[in-house]
Amino acid sequence: MMYWNGNMGVWGYALMAASFLLFWGVIITAIVLFARFMGSSSRRYVGGLPGVGGAEDVLAERFARGEIDDSEYTARLTALRRSRGA
């Protein structure tokens, strides 16, 4: 039987340090990727299906902020709905 008296040597300590860094690097990377995936999926579908009503929502926001007046809002909304039906 081989006895090593608890002395791993230089390569043993180097391997232990590298495996420690690799382990925690994988764990941290997995957490960051999971957080990014969950964050992007929740932002992607705000307000229902993507792309549905997007232009009307932007127009309503501009009207709510006061960037456009009532007549311009109704004219643009009518034009959007007419172009969608064509």
Secondary structure, DSSP 4 states (H G I P E B T S, - for coil): ----TT--HHHHHHHHHHHHHHHHHHHHHHHHHHHHHHHHHHHHTTTSSTTTTHHHHHHHHHHHHTSS-HHHHHHHHHHHHHHHH-
